[in-house]
């Protein structure tokens, strides 16, 4: 790579994409590599060294900042972003001298920073090439390229089997063979562990401040300081299904697509919803406007810019229209940059531009705007979302879902009414079709997992460890309460506290005020047996 520069690599990858790229969406098709395994490992390792020096929360200030959403192995879309928005000298060969650790900021201090929101790998056929280009950009321009972590940058997600597309793990093996593929995968996992979690983007000479991350916020994330304290370098994060780290990369804004049909009274109640469990993900939360407003106000922020979901046109605003007034800036924005995700969504890719005027979308591709075209695009998009629902479940949730979503748990532990009429009207309607399809897919998936599962004690131990947030080998009442608050059915605070108390008492057989692993495993086994 020395002497070639990022421009040379970009040109080479453009030719690679133009000739057909890595391959199709079918996981059985032959894959081609646009980079060599040795070079890729070298770039990943050099980039990792730079990433590890960065804090959990980056502070970025410039007149103009480019925010890039999920890429998922879509090299062509990344190439479009680089060609359209990277305005510094890509052909500076000195950036890649063997003695250099990166470019000098003096050469590009007036250029626009790019902030990437995570999910660089999986599904698409060119995850390796995407990581190669991103790593080389970061090595060359460390003060202008910023890479954040998404939920797919984890050991569990990159080794899943996907209905459409392929995992990063399988791509490495198919492109480079077992030995070299394993080396690339290991370098990639270390790269994932080093990624920062949040960037606060503030235009120069402006009071605007945007919280950029992959998923969003949660009730356990009252302040920026909590994120600063996360130990992000631990490989153990891949199996965690509760806590601020998980919520940052897995949570979603509450769906408001049916809110327009509510009465003024119910709409006002909808805006007062703070959060609820997130069953389509199996972890994290749906966060409502009330929680967003409190988080932004407390931390002197303007809005949240995140990825993690696929808007039909690559950009979506949340909670901006309050009927009686429209907020000056959207409290939450979702960006997705990979176009025609999984080859089935038909979506347009987009990026966001942050300036002193706020955030504005830029679409990577034009699209037809006739009413019939839009209708057909919407039908294709909805069908793809329903078919794909099972793929976005946190893998660490599978055994927990199998054991805990039993009739016994639903009847004895999670008896709860909806928090309000607004929740029933909005959430139930907006998720009905998606939930029905997901439920059927999940039942089949979980039955397969049961038939092929490893030792139950091993699985129970992993569940136990994910709830044991302080890693002291036992569960406290507070940890149980935090865990229950993230389960799919979320009631008000009083009901949730009662559920946690009852569940804790049922498990704490020796009444020592702590739940030990054997007590936990025995309880899981007992409720599973009750349901048979």
C-alpha positions as CSV (number, residue, x, y, z in Angstrom):
1,X,0.0,0.0,0.0
2,X,2.9,2.3,0.7
3,X,3.1,4.8,-2.2
4,X,-0.3,4.1,-3.5
5,X,-2.3,6.4,-1.3
6,X,-6.0,6.3,-0.5
7,X,-6.7,7.6,-4.0
8,X,-5.0,4.6,-5.6
9,X,-7.0,2.2,-3.4
10,X,-10.2,4.0,-4.1
11,X,-9.6,3.8,-7.9
12,X,-8.8,0.1,-7.6
13,X,-12.0,-0.6,-5.6
14,X,-14.1,1.4,-8.0
15,X,-12.8,-0.9,-10.8
16,X,-13.5,-3.9,-8.5
17,X,-17.1,-2.8,-8.0
18,X,-17.6,-2.0,-11.7
19,X,-16.6,-5.5,-12.6
20,X,-19.2,-7.0,-10.4
21,X,-17.8,-6.6,-6.9
22,X,-17.5,-9.3,-4.3
23,X,-20.5,-11.3,-5.5
24,X,-24.3,-11.5,-5.2
25,X,-26.7,-11.8,-2.2
26,X,-26.8,-15.6,-2.4
27,X,-24.5,-16.9,0.3
28,X,-23.7,-19.9,-1.9
29,X,-22.2,-17.8,-4.8
30,X,-18.5,-17.6,-5.3
31,X,-16.9,-14.5,-3.7
32,X,-14.1,-12.4,-5.1
33,X,-11.7,-10.3,-3.1
34,X,-10.8,-6.7,-4.0
35,X,-7.9,-6.6,-1.5
36,X,-5.3,-9.1,-0.3
37,X,-5.6,-10.7,3.2
38,X,-2.1,-9.6,4.3
39,X,-2.6,-6.0,3.3
40,X,-6.1,-6.0,4.9
41,X,-4.7,-7.3,8.2
42,X,-2.0,-4.7,8.2
43,X,-4.4,-1.8,7.6
44,X,-6.8,-3.1,10.3
45,X,-4.1,-3.4,12.8
46,X,-2.7,0.1,12.1
47,X,-6.2,1.6,12.2
48,X,-6.9,-0.2,15.5
49,X,-3.8,1.5,17.1
50,X,-5.3,4.9,16.2
51,X,-8.8,4.0,17.3
52,X,-7.7,2.8,20.7
53,X,-6.2,6.2,21.5
54,X,-9.6,7.9,21.0
55,X,-12.1,8.4,23.9
56,X,-15.5,6.7,24.1
57,X,-17.2,10.1,23.3
58,X,-15.6,12.1,20.5
59,X,-16.0,15.9,20.4
60,X,-16.0,17.1,16.8
61,X,-16.3,20.7,15.6
62,X,-16.3,22.0,12.1
63,X,-18.3,24.3,9.8
64,X,-19.7,21.3,8.0
65,X,-19.8,17.6,9.0
66,X,-20.9,14.6,7.0
67,X,-22.8,11.8,8.8
68,X,-22.8,8.4,7.2
69,X,-25.3,5.7,8.2
70,X,-25.2,1.9,8.0
71,X,-23.1,0.4,5.1
72,X,-23.4,-3.3,5.7
73,X,-20.8,-4.4,3.1
74,X,-22.1,-2.1,0.4
75,X,-18.8,-0.9,-1.2
76,X,-20.5,1.0,-4.0
77,X,-22.3,3.2,-1.6
78,X,-19.1,3.9,0.4
79,X,-17.3,4.8,-2.8
80,X,-20.1,7.2,-3.7
81,X,-19.7,8.9,-0.3
82,X,-16.0,9.2,-0.6
83,X,-16.2,10.6,-4.2
84,X,-19.0,13.1,-3.2
85,X,-17.9,14.3,0.2
86,X,-14.2,13.6,0.9
87,X,-12.6,16.9,-0.2
88,X,-9.0,16.4,1.0
89,X,-6.1,15.1,-1.0
90,X,-6.6,11.3,-1.4
91,X,-3.5,10.8,-3.4
92,X,-1.0,11.9,-0.8
93,X,1.4,9.0,-0.9
94,X,3.1,10.2,2.3
95,X,0.0,9.2,4.3
96,X,1.0,5.6,3.9
97,X,4.7,5.7,4.5
98,X,5.7,2.8,6.7
99,X,6.9,5.1,9.4
100,X,3.8,7.3,9.4
101,X,0.9,6.8,11.9
102,X,-1.4,9.1,9.9
103,X,-1.7,12.3,7.9
104,X,-0.9,15.7,9.3
105,X,-3.9,17.8,10.2
106,X,-2.4,21.0,8.7
107,X,-3.1,19.7,5.2
108,X,-6.8,19.3,5.6
109,X,-7.8,21.3,8.7
110,X,-10.5,23.2,6.7
111,X,-12.0,20.0,5.2
112,X,-15.3,18.4,6.3
113,X,-15.0,15.6,8.8
114,X,-16.9,12.4,8.1
115,X,-18.6,10.6,11.0
116,X,-19.6,7.0,10.4
117,X,-22.4,5.5,12.6
118,X,-21.4,1.9,12.6
119,X,-22.7,-1.4,11.0
120,X,-19.9,-1.6,8.4
121,X,-20.1,-5.4,7.9
122,X,-22.5,-8.3,7.3
123,X,-25.2,-8.9,4.7
124,X,-23.4,-7.2,1.8
125,X,-20.7,-9.0,-0.3
126,X,-17.9,-6.5,0.3
127,X,-17.5,-6.1,4.1
128,X,-13.7,-6.8,3.7
129,X,-13.3,-4.1,1.1
130,X,-15.4,-1.6,3.2
131,X,-13.2,-2.2,6.2
132,X,-10.1,-1.8,4.0
133,X,-11.2,1.6,2.6
134,X,-12.4,2.9,6.0
135,X,-9.2,1.8,7.7
136,X,-7.0,3.4,5.1
137,X,-9.0,6.6,5.3
138,X,-8.6,6.7,9.1
139,X,-4.9,6.0,8.9
140,X,-4.4,8.8,6.3
141,X,-6.7,11.3,7.9
142,X,-7.2,10.5,11.6
143,X,-8.5,14.0,12.4
144,X,-11.1,13.9,9.6
145,X,-12.5,10.4,9.6
146,X,-14.3,9.2,12.7
147,X,-15.6,5.6,13.0
148,X,-18.2,4.6,15.6
149,X,-19.4,1.2,16.7
150,X,-22.6,-0.5,15.6
151,X,-24.4,-3.6,16.8
152,X,-22.9,-5.6,14.0
153,X,-19.4,-4.9,15.2
154,X,-19.5,-7.8,17.6
155,X,-18.5,-11.4,17.8
156,X,-22.0,-12.7,17.9
157,X,-23.4,-10.8,15.0
158,X,-20.6,-11.4,12.5
159,X,-20.9,-15.2,13.0
160,X,-24.7,-15.4,12.5
161,X,-26.4,-17.0,9.5
162,X,-28.4,-14.5,7.6
163,X,-31.4,-15.2,5.4
164,X,-30.1,-12.8,2.7
165,X,-26.4,-12.1,2.3
166,X,-23.7,-13.4,4.5
167,X,-21.8,-12.8,7.7
168,X,-18.5,-11.1,7.9
169,X,-17.0,-14.3,9.3
170,X,-18.2,-16.4,6.3
171,X,-17.0,-13.8,3.9
172,X,-13.5,-13.9,5.3
173,X,-13.4,-17.7,4.9
174,X,-14.9,-17.7,1.4
175,X,-12.5,-15.0,0.1
176,X,-9.3,-15.9,1.9
177,X,-9.6,-19.6,3.0
178,X,-9.6,-20.9,6.5
179,X,-6.1,-19.8,7.7
180,X,-5.9,-16.3,6.1
181,X,-9.6,-15.8,6.6
182,X,-9.2,-16.4,10.3
183,X,-6.4,-13.9,10.5
184,X,-8.6,-11.2,8.8
185,X,-11.5,-12.0,11.1
186,X,-9.3,-11.8,14.3
187,X,-7.9,-8.4,13.1
188,X,-11.5,-7.3,12.4
189,X,-12.7,-8.2,15.9
190,X,-9.9,-6.2,17.5
191,X,-10.8,-3.3,15.2
192,X,-14.5,-3.6,16.4
193,X,-13.4,-3.6,20.1
194,X,-11.5,-0.4,19.6
195,X,-14.3,1.7,18.0
196,X,-15.5,4.7,20.0
197,X,-19.2,4.8,20.9
198,X,-20.5,8.3,20.4
199,X,-19.5,11.5,18.6
200,X,-20.9,14.9,19.6
201,X,-20.9,17.1,16.5
202,X,-21.0,20.8,17.0
203,X,-20.8,23.3,14.1
204,X,-18.3,26.0,14.6
205,X,-19.7,29.3,16.0
206,X,-23.0,27.6,16.8
207,X,-24.8,26.4,20.0
208,X,-26.1,23.3,18.2
209,X,-24.8,20.0,19.4
210,X,-25.8,16.6,17.9
211,X,-25.4,13.2,19.7
212,X,-24.2,10.8,17.0
213,X,-24.3,7.1,17.7
214,X,-25.6,3.9,16.2
215,X,-28.8,3.1,18.1
216,X,-29.7,5.8,20.6
217,X,-30.3,6.2,24.3
218,X,-31.9,4.5,27.3
219,X,-33.3,5.2,30.8
220,X,-29.9,4.0,32.1
221,X,-28.0,6.8,30.3
222,X,-28.9,10.0,32.1
223,X,-25.6,11.8,31.2
224,X,-22.7,11.8,28.9
225,X,-20.5,10.8,31.8
226,X,-22.0,7.3,31.9
227,X,-20.8,6.7,28.4
228,X,-17.3,8.0,29.3
229,X,-17.1,5.3,32.0
230,X,-17.9,2.3,29.8
231,X,-15.1,-0.2,29.3
232,X,-15.5,-0.5,25.6
233,X,-12.4,-2.6,24.8
234,X,-13.8,-5.8,26.5
235,X,-14.7,-8.7,24.2
236,X,-17.4,-9.6,26.7
237,X,-19.6,-6.9,25.3
238,X,-20.8,-9.2,22.5
239,X,-22.9,-11.3,24.8
240,X,-24.4,-8.5,26.9
241,X,-28.1,-7.8,26.5
242,X,-28.5,-5.1,29.1
243,X,-26.8,-1.9,30.2
244,X,-25.7,1.4,28.6
245,X,-23.3,-0.2,26.1
246,X,-26.0,-2.5,24.7
247,X,-28.6,0.3,24.6
248,X,-26.3,2.7,22.7
249,X,-26.0,0.2,19.8
250,X,-29.3,-1.6,19.9
251,X,-32.1,0.8,20.9
252,X,-34.7,2.4,18.6
253,X,-37.0,5.5,18.8
254,X,-40.7,4.6,19.5
255,X,-42.5,4.2,16.2
256,X,-44.8,7.1,15.5
257,X,-46.2,6.1,12.1
258,X,-49.7,5.7,13.5
259,X,-49.6,8.7,15.8
260,X,-51.3,10.9,13.2
261,X,-54.6,9.0,13.7
262,X,-54.7,9.7,17.4
263,X,-56.9,12.2,19.1
264,X,-55.2,15.3,20.5
265,X,-55.5,13.9,24.0
266,X,-54.0,10.5,23.0
267,X,-51.3,12.2,21.0
268,X,-50.3,14.3,24.0
269,X,-50.1,11.0,26.0
270,X,-48.0,9.5,23.3
271,X,-45.5,12.3,23.6
272,X,-45.3,11.6,27.4
273,X,-44.1,8.0,26.9
274,X,-40.5,7.6,28.0
275,X,-39.5,4.1,27.1
276,X,-40.6,0.5,26.7
277,X,-39.0,-2.9,26.0
278,X,-37.8,-3.7,22.4
279,X,-39.0,-7.2,21.5
280,X,-38.0,-7.1,17.8
281,X,-34.4,-6.6,18.9
282,X,-34.4,-8.8,22.0
283,X,-32.6,-6.1,24.0
284,X,-32.3,-2.4,24.3
285,X,-35.4,-0.1,24.4
286,X,-37.9,1.8,22.4
287,X,-37.3,5.4,23.6
288,X,-40.1,7.9,23.4
289,X,-40.1,11.7,23.1
290,X,-40.3,12.3,26.9
291,X,-37.0,10.4,27.4
292,X,-35.4,12.1,24.4
293,X,-36.4,15.6,25.5
294,X,-35.1,15.0,29.0
295,X,-31.8,13.6,27.7
296,X,-31.2,16.4,25.3
297,X,-32.1,19.1,27.8
298,X,-29.9,17.6,30.6
299,X,-26.9,17.3,28.4
300,X,-27.4,20.6,26.4
301,X,-27.8,18.7,23.1
302,X,-29.9,19.6,20.0
303,X,-30.7,16.2,18.7
304,X,-29.8,12.5,18.2
305,X,-28.4,11.3,14.9
306,X,-28.4,7.5,14.6
307,X,-28.5,4.6,12.1
308,X,-29.7,1.0,12.9
309,X,-33.0,1.2,10.9
310,X,-33.8,1.4,7.2
311,X,-35.9,4.4,6.2
312,X,-37.3,4.0,2.7
313,X,-35.6,7.2,1.5
314,X,-32.5,6.8,3.7
315,X,-33.5,9.6,6.1
316,X,-36.3,9.9,8.7
317,X,-37.1,12.5,11.4
318,X,-38.7,11.5,14.7
319,X,-40.8,13.4,17.2
320,X,-40.5,16.7,15.3
321,X,-44.2,17.5,14.6
322,X,-46.1,18.2,17.8
323,X,-49.3,19.3,16.0
324,X,-49.5,22.6,17.9
325,X,-45.9,23.3,16.8
326,X,-43.1,21.9,14.7
327,X,-39.8,21.9,16.5
328,X,-37.0,23.9,14.9
329,X,-34.7,20.8,14.8
330,X,-35.7,17.1,14.8
331,X,-35.0,15.5,18.2
332,X,-34.0,12.3,16.5
333,X,-32.9,11.5,12.9
334,X,-32.3,8.1,11.4
335,X,-29.8,7.7,8.6
336,X,-29.1,4.6,6.4
337,X,-26.5,4.8,3.6
338,X,-26.6,1.3,2.1
339,X,-29.0,1.4,-0.9
340,X,-31.4,-1.4,-1.7
341,X,-30.4,-3.2,1.5
342,X,-30.2,-7.0,1.2
343,X,-31.1,-6.6,-2.4
344,X,-34.8,-6.6,-1.4
345,X,-35.6,-3.3,0.4
346,X,-35.5,-1.0,-2.6
347,X,-34.5,1.8,-0.3
348,X,-32.5,4.9,-1.2
349,X,-29.2,5.5,0.6
350,X,-28.6,8.9,2.3
351,X,-26.1,10.9,4.4
352,X,-26.7,13.8,6.7
353,X,-25.0,17.2,6.5
354,X,-24.6,19.1,9.8
355,X,-24.0,22.8,9.7
356,X,-24.9,25.8,11.8
357,X,-28.4,25.6,10.2
358,X,-29.0,22.1,11.6
359,X,-29.0,18.7,9.8
360,X,-30.1,18.2,6.2
361,X,-30.3,14.9,4.2
362,X,-28.5,14.3,0.9
363,X,-29.7,11.3,-1.1
364,X,-27.1,9.2,-2.9
365,X,-29.5,8.2,-5.7
366,X,-32.4,9.8,-7.4
367,X,-35.8,8.0,-7.3
368,X,-39.0,8.3,-9.2
369,X,-41.7,10.3,-7.4
370,X,-44.9,9.2,-9.2
371,X,-47.6,8.0,-6.8
372,X,-47.6,4.5,-8.3
373,X,-43.8,4.2,-8.0
374,X,-43.9,5.3,-4.4
375,X,-46.7,2.8,-3.7
376,X,-44.8,-0.1,-5.2
377,X,-41.6,0.9,-3.4
378,X,-43.5,1.0,-0.1
379,X,-44.9,-2.4,-0.7
380,X,-41.5,-3.9,-1.5
381,X,-39.9,-2.1,1.5
382,X,-42.6,-3.4,4.0
383,X,-42.4,-7.0,2.7
384,X,-38.6,-6.9,3.0
385,X,-38.8,-5.6,6.6
386,X,-41.3,-8.4,7.6
387,X,-39.2,-11.1,5.9
388,X,-36.0,-9.8,7.6
389,X,-37.4,-9.4,11.2
390,X,-35.7,-12.4,12.7
391,X,-32.3,-11.4,11.5
392,X,-32.0,-8.4,13.8
393,X,-32.5,-10.3,17.0
394,X,-29.5,-10.1,19.4
395,X,-28.1,-13.7,19.3
396,X,-27.5,-13.6,23.0
397,X,-31.2,-13.3,23.5
398,X,-32.1,-16.7,21.8
399,X,-31.8,-19.0,24.8
400,X,-33.2,-16.4,27.2
401,X,-36.2,-15.9,24.9
402,X,-36.7,-19.6,24.7
403,X,-36.8,-20.1,28.4
404,X,-38.4,-16.9,29.6
405,X,-41.1,-16.3,27.0
406,X,-43.1,-19.2,28.3
407,X,-46.6,-19.2,29.5
408,X,-45.4,-19.5,33.1
409,X,-43.3,-16.3,32.8
410,X,-46.0,-14.4,31.0
411,X,-48.6,-15.3,33.6
412,X,-46.6,-15.2,36.8
413,X,-43.9,-12.6,36.1
414,X,-45.0,-10.2,33.5
415,X,-48.7,-9.6,34.1
416,X,-49.0,-6.0,33.1
417,X,-51.4,-3.6,31.4
418,X,-50.4,-1.1,28.7
419,X,-48.9,2.1,30.1
420,X,-51.6,4.2,28.5
421,X,-54.2,4.2,25.7
422,X,-51.7,6.0,23.6
423,X,-49.2,3.1,23.8
424,X,-51.9,0.6,23.0
425,X,-53.1,2.6,20.0
426,X,-49.7,3.5,18.6
427,X,-47.4,0.6,19.5
428,X,-49.8,-2.2,18.9
429,X,-50.9,-0.9,15.5
430,X,-47.5,0.1,14.3
431,X,-45.9,-3.2,15.2
432,X,-48.8,-5.6,14.5
433,X,-47.8,-6.9,11.1
434,X,-44.1,-6.8,11.9
435,X,-44.7,-8.6,15.2
436,X,-46.9,-11.3,13.7
437,X,-44.4,-12.2,11.1
438,X,-41.5,-12.0,13.5
439,X,-43.3,-14.2,16.0
440,X,-43.8,-17.0,13.5
441,X,-40.2,-16.8,12.3
442,X,-38.9,-16.7,15.8
443,X,-40.9,-19.8,16.9
444,X,-39.3,-21.8,14.0
445,X,-35.9,-20.3,14.8
446,X,-36.0,-21.0,18.5
447,X,-37.2,-24.6,18.0
448,X,-34.2,-25.1,15.7
449,X,-32.0,-23.6,18.4
450,X,-33.5,-25.9,21.0
451,X,-32.8,-29.0,18.9
452,X,-29.2,-27.9,18.2
453,X,-28.5,-26.2,21.4
454,X,-25.3,-26.6,23.5
455,X,-25.4,-27.6,27.1
456,X,-28.1,-25.8,29.0
457,X,-25.8,-24.9,31.9
458,X,-23.5,-23.1,29.5
459,X,-26.3,-21.1,28.0
460,X,-27.7,-20.3,31.4
461,X,-24.3,-19.1,32.5
462,X,-24.1,-16.7,29.6
463,X,-27.6,-15.4,30.4
464,X,-26.6,-15.0,34.1
465,X,-23.4,-13.2,33.2
466,X,-25.2,-10.8,30.9
467,X,-27.5,-9.7,33.8
468,X,-24.7,-9.6,36.4
469,X,-23.6,-6.1,35.4
470,X,-21.1,-5.6,38.2
471,X,-19.5,-9.1,37.5
472,X,-19.5,-10.1,41.2
473,X,-20.9,-13.6,40.5
474,X,-24.4,-13.0,41.9
475,X,-27.5,-11.0,41.0
476,X,-28.8,-8.1,43.2
477,X,-32.4,-6.9,43.3
478,X,-31.3,-3.8,41.3
479,X,-29.8,-5.9,38.5
480,X,-32.9,-8.0,38.3
481,X,-35.0,-4.8,38.1
482,X,-32.8,-3.3,35.3
483,X,-33.0,-6.6,33.4
484,X,-36.8,-6.8,33.6
485,X,-37.2,-3.3,32.5
486,X,-35.7,-4.3,29.1
487,X,-38.0,-7.3,28.6
488,X,-40.6,-7.1,25.8
489,X,-43.5,-6.1,28.0
490,X,-42.9,-3.0,29.9
491,X,-45.3,-1.6,32.5
492,X,-45.1,1.5,34.7
493,X,-42.5,1.9,37.3
494,X,-44.6,0.6,40.2
495,X,-45.6,-2.6,38.3
496,X,-42.1,-3.2,37.1
497,X,-40.8,-2.9,40.6
498,X,-43.3,-5.4,41.9
499,X,-42.4,-7.8,39.1
500,X,-38.7,-7.6,40.0
501,X,-39.4,-8.1,43.7
502,X,-41.6,-11.2,43.1
503,X,-39.1,-12.7,40.6
504,X,-36.2,-12.0,42.9
505,X,-38.0,-13.7,45.9
506,X,-38.9,-16.8,43.7
507,X,-35.2,-17.3,42.7
508,X,-33.5,-16.4,46.1
509,X,-34.1,-19.8,47.6
510,X,-31.6,-19.5,50.5
511,X,-32.9,-15.9,51.3
512,X,-29.5,-14.4,51.5
513,X,-30.4,-11.3,49.4
514,X,-28.4,-12.5,46.4
515,X,-29.2,-14.8,43.5
516,X,-26.4,-17.2,42.8
517,X,-26.0,-19.0,39.5
518,X,-27.4,-22.4,40.7
519,X,-30.5,-20.6,42.0
520,X,-30.9,-18.8,38.7
521,X,-30.4,-22.0,36.6
522,X,-32.8,-24.0,38.8
523,X,-35.5,-21.3,38.3
524,X,-35.0,-21.2,34.5
525,X,-35.4,-25.0,34.4
526,X,-38.5,-24.9,36.6
527,X,-40.4,-22.4,34.5
528,X,-39.5,-24.2,31.3
529,X,-40.8,-27.5,32.8
530,X,-44.0,-25.8,33.9
531,X,-44.7,-24.8,30.4
532,X,-44.3,-28.3,28.9
